[in-house]
């Protein structure tokens, strides 16, 4: 690497007692040292120097160091040609010259392995070749630095007065200092090379006081730098990351804890910003503020995040307060409460719990799970409500438990509660001087007021006045009298005609209906309706029951839409049809289901009162077949192929069962063996292996019958599984099942069994 690629920052301090005592002593200084020396026998002395800094000594006397060590501490910074700090180990040569350019070095040494960490290195000049005190006899000395084999860096660095303390070791005044025993003097300071410290660790330092009450006691104004030239200030706590610091470059304040070092690093400190609390970050410029825990104010111009897990990333006053809130919109976005988001620009506001204001220009969401996604003052207030994404929408109220009340109609207002549709709707106007339509129960009113539902006028009596269509100034009315009579009133100037029309004009295309309502008694329903569809007229009653006769001739009982000639819908819990003979004797009632209108071919369901049986016959022309199936009235026995069943189910013929059936099979019943409820099929199993077979039959395991079989590859046969023990050989043969539950069973092949290759387990279930 080229030497010109390095930048060296020089910071030199002398590691010597003489330097700590001050520069070359004057005659007055000698007198003061002499006076102080005579007072060294006190048990606790106070020593001062011209700087005004005081320190206390616990011992009666401390001596100055006998001689100067001849070392100078030197710190520098190395970067590459792009200004990137280095992490490396290099050889460096240091030389002291009498001139800034040219001349012959009066001292030089090479340190072969200088460690550079994050661009910074520290060395002790003279640690390889000691620096003689004569090097600083002349008033001007310059330090040259060479990195590796590169040329010496330019320009050389001027060595200030600190280095000349080495020559003070031979000065006359220094000779006196060398002989001083240190009692009561300034000998409390010790230079250990890279550290200047108080010689006694229990000592304290006072500035502006002779009785410091702490390790450092400053009584007076503390300045760190001067106006227009400042420095960083750090105070550290007891945990990693705890500190209070002032960042001079950004004029920013931090107090609290940065647990991982990423919240208060230089790139995360905004100009004129403040961050207080635990893992807070105020990276935005011009007054960003973050307070609380895990808050972040990354927006500029006054972004504020307060509480816990809040983020204010928008600019110009974006504010996030509470828990889990986010204000990402610019120009005054505000999110407050619990998990609220204000992502819209220009004053978007989200308040409450899980609210979101996404629209621009004044979108407002307030309450619980409220969303304002439209622009231009879009507003959602309440619970489970949403306004937008259409602009200029407003919604007030509450949605249902799982459904949101949504207004997405621009320029409108919805009000509703506990539903996904509004109770009141105010529609948009057409412009200046116009008004919108109002809907109750509808969001698309076609008139100034449209009501989809019932209107109740007064609790005792009321009037609905309607202007006549001819504009004559008359107001016909619809009213209820005090005894709840419904009246349609004309002007009483002539005969009155009352009609039911589908519309006002003569070109009617829709049905006209007239209903007469009464109380629900008798065989008729709550109302009788006369309907005309322009071609046919018909009569019906309400859907709750009774009778309908439609234009197609279909009859409906308890249905207004019969789909067959006779369509019967039962009552709330029972639907019934009764077919009976016109007598009280034991006669026959029959239902005929025919395939043609003359009944030539049919299936007949007949109840024969003489034998108390329900019988199913087939009929072809005049021939009657059967009965195929009979059901006895009293004991419920069913016969298939027989008219006299002797058991609950009596089948005279073959019975084919393709699925499993359950039942009680006695040892002497002679019944065929049923198919098992579970069959594992043949499963391979290894020696000492365990198979877990899942059947999920449920029920009661006491009602299970289990069979376990095995087969051997070398023997063409199936065997029943058992297991045994041969004492003379001390090993086990066979297999067994265990752990039978309503869900599974386990099969174990013995460890020494030589025969079993596959097993099959079957389960039968009986009630």
WOFENTA-V366169 format. One record per residue. PSI is psi in degrees with one decimal (* if undefined). Layout:
psi=<PSI/PSI>
This chain:
psi=<152.1/141.3/-32.2/-11.9/-0.7/145.2/126.3/124.5/121.1/128.5/107.7/131.6/141.8/130.1/75.0/148.5/-34.1/-40.7/-39.2/-30.1/-12.7/-170.9/-164.7/126.2/140.9/172.6/-38.9/-35.0/-40.3/-40.2/-41.6/-40.2/-39.5/-42.7/-42.0/-32.8/-36.7/-17.4/14.0/-7.8/-4.7/148.6/-28.2/116.8/158.9/120.8/145.3/162.0/171.9/-13.2/-16.1/7.7/131.6/146.7/149.9/142.8/134.1/-26.6/162.7/-30.6/136.6/127.8/151.8/156.3/148.0/-35.3/163.5/134.2/-14.7/34.3/146.7/127.2/133.5/127.0/140.3/175.2/134.2/130.9/162.1/-172.4/-21.1/5.1/11.6/128.3/151.1/154.6/101.6/179.9/125.0/163.2/135.3/140.1/129.4/135.5/145.5/127.1/156.4/-12.8/156.1/-25.2/135.0/-160.4/173.2/135.5/135.0/-12.5/144.2/150.2/154.3/125.7/112.5/-22.0/82.7/122.3/127.5/118.7/120.1/35.8/-8.0/136.9/152.2/131.7/158.1/109.4/129.7/-1.9/-20.6/-55.0/115.0/148.0/115.6/148.7/-20.1/-14.2/-31.7/26.3/-35.6/154.2/-10.9/123.1/146.6/140.6/126.1/144.3/131.3/129.5/117.9/-135.3/7.3/161.0/159.6/138.9/147.9/149.7/166.5/158.1/132.0/132.7/122.5/-165.8/-25.2/-38.5/-27.5/-5.3/-21.8/-42.3/-25.3/-18.2/-23.5/-0.8/159.6/-43.7/-34.1/-30.0/-37.2/-42.5/-32.7/-29.0/-7.4/137.5/-1.8/-2.7/120.8/-1.1/-161.3/15.4/3.4/-18.7/137.4/133.7/111.5/23.7/-90.1/-6.7/133.0/124.7/170.9/139.0/-33.2/125.1/-20.7/-3.2/157.5/159.5/129.6/134.7/115.4/6.1/145.5/-0.4/71.3/134.3/1.1/174.0/-37.9/115.7/111.4/118.8/94.8/-179.0/134.0/118.0/129.0/96.3/-168.3/172.1/129.3/-1.4/98.5/-179.1/156.5/148.6/132.3/136.5/130.5/147.9/-169.7/-16.9/160.1/130.2/-11.3/126.2/164.7/122.7/155.7/123.4/110.4/-37.2/-37.3/-1.3/48.7/148.4/136.7/139.2/129.7/-124.1/133.5/97.1/-32.0/4.7/6.9/-9.7/-31.6/17.9/163.9/-35.9/-13.2/8.3/109.2/160.7/132.5/36.3/162.2/131.2/121.9/135.7/-149.7/116.5/47.9/147.4/125.3/79.8/-13.2/152.8/169.8/57.7/24.1/140.7/128.2/126.8/144.9/-130.8/128.6/46.1/153.4/124.7/91.1/-11.3/158.3/169.4/61.3/20.9/137.8/127.9/122.7/146.4/-129.1/131.9/42.3/151.2/126.2/91.4/-12.1/162.0/170.4/64.8/15.5/131.9/126.8/122.1/144.5/-134.0/124.2/29.1/152.8/124.8/91.0/-11.1/156.5/169.0/60.4/21.3/136.3/126.6/121.9/143.6/-134.1/115.1/55.2/153.3/126.7/91.8/-10.8/156.7/165.0/62.4/19.1/135.0/127.1/120.2/142.9/-135.9/118.0/47.8/157.6/123.0/98.1/-21.2/162.9/165.1/64.2/22.5/136.0/127.9/121.6/140.1/-132.8/119.1/50.6/140.3/128.5/97.6/-7.5/167.9/174.4/63.2/18.0/128.5/130.6/118.3/125.9/-144.4/129.6/53.0/151.5/132.6/122.1/-179.3/-2.1/147.4/160.6/51.2/147.9/141.2/134.4/138.5/-138.6/133.8/-178.5/179.0/-31.1/-5.4/143.9/140.8/114.0/132.1/110.7/28.2/115.5/138.7/32.0/165.9/134.4/138.9/127.6/164.0/135.2/40.1/163.0/2.8/147.4/155.5/-41.0/136.2/129.4/115.3/172.5/153.3/170.5/-6.2/-165.8/135.0/6.3/162.5/154.8/167.5/152.5/131.9/137.6/113.4/5.7/148.2/10.7/60.8/136.6/-8.5/174.1/-35.0/120.4/126.9/119.8/91.6/-167.0/139.0/126.6/122.1/110.9/167.9/-13.2/-51.8/153.9/165.7/142.5/108.5/132.3/130.2/139.3/153.5/-16.9/-2.1/24.1/-0.3/-3.4/153.1/80.7/151.3/156.4/127.3/163.6/132.2/177.8/-28.2/23.5/22.4/137.8/126.1/136.2/115.2/131.8/-159.2/-0.7/23.1/-11.3/-178.1/144.3/132.2/127.9/121.5/161.8/110.7/154.1/-20.9/173.5/-37.8/170.8/-16.5/70.7/133.4/0.7/165.0/151.4/135.7/148.0/128.1/142.5/119.4/148.7/-167.9/151.1/87.8/164.7/-158.6/-8.3/163.6/-156.1/-21.6/161.5/132.9/130.3/126.8/139.7/126.9/17.5/-19.0/-48.4/153.7/151.1/170.2/146.0/167.1/-176.6/167.2/-12.0/-9.7/-179.4/-129.9/142.2/134.3/109.5/170.7/-20.2/0.4/4.2/141.4/128.2/134.2/118.4/31.1/141.2/-3.4/71.4/133.1/-4.5/175.3/-39.8/117.2/113.5/128.1/130.0/178.1/-166.7/-41.3/-7.3/129.5/130.0/148.5/130.3/125.3/117.5/151.1/158.4/53.4/171.7/17.1/168.5/87.3/-167.1/136.2/134.1/140.5/121.5/124.2/103.2/156.2/-5.6/167.3/-10.0/-0.8/23.5/-44.3/128.2/166.1/129.6/126.6/115.6/137.1/120.3/106.7/-20.2/-30.6/2.5/51.7/147.5/124.8/142.0/118.0/159.0/146.0/129.9/104.7/-123.9/-3.8/131.3/126.4/133.8/-164.9/139.5/-41.4/137.9/148.2/120.1/137.4/-44.5/-49.7/-5.0/12.1/141.3/132.3/131.8/116.0/3.8/143.6/-4.2/73.1/132.4/-2.2/174.1/-38.8/116.4/113.5/116.7/85.3/-167.8/146.4/116.9/120.1/115.3/-15.1/172.9/146.5/154.6/143.9/174.1/119.2/110.2/167.3/-22.4/18.3/-23.3/16.2/152.4/148.4/123.5/161.5/139.0/153.3/-23.7/134.7/116.8/-20.9/171.6/128.7/130.5/143.8/136.6/165.2/135.0/21.3/157.5/125.7/134.5/113.5/123.2/123.6/-31.8/43.6/-27.8/-155.1/-140.7/124.8/-18.8/-17.0/12.9/143.2/121.1/135.0/131.9/122.8/163.5/165.1/154.5/139.7/-30.0/-7.9/125.4/72.1/164.9/137.9/154.3/141.6/135.4/-178.0/156.5/-173.9/131.6/108.7/-42.7/-24.7/-10.7/51.9/163.7/141.5/164.7/-166.1/164.6/157.7/153.6/172.2/39.4/122.0/-179.0/-6.2/-33.2/171.3/151.7/142.1/131.4/125.4/130.3/153.3/-30.3/8.5/127.3/-2.9/-38.0/124.4/-36.6/149.5/157.4/131.0/132.5/147.1/129.7/147.8/132.6/149.9/*>
